[in-house]
């Protein structure tokens, strides 16, 4: 349920962002009217809208750019070590049975 609400919120934000940037525009072409209700109902009329959207072009361009290179070399470095000594009189651990 939470995922659906998050998805609806993201879609709403996307529509608002598209309208704010001019990529999406709605124009009402016809007004709405309520249906006439009697014993017999007659259909109402929904408003008509037209939507104009912008376009985005995506492509590739070949360019020459500087790219860093990685060089591997051997060097001697000092690493920390850990020595573990058991307390005197502690029996040595036995390997697990197979």
Number of C-alpha atoms within 10 A of each C-alpha: 6 7 8 9 10 11 12 12 12 12 12 12 12 12 14 13 13 15 14 11 10 12 14 16 16 11 10 11 10 11 10 12 11 10 12 11 10 7 6 7 9 11 11 12 12 12 11 11 13 9 9 12 12 10 8 6 4 5 4 5 4 5 5 5 6 5 6 6 5 6 5 5 5 5 5 5 6 5 5 5 5 5 4 5 6 8 7 6 6 7 8 7 6 6 6 5 4 3
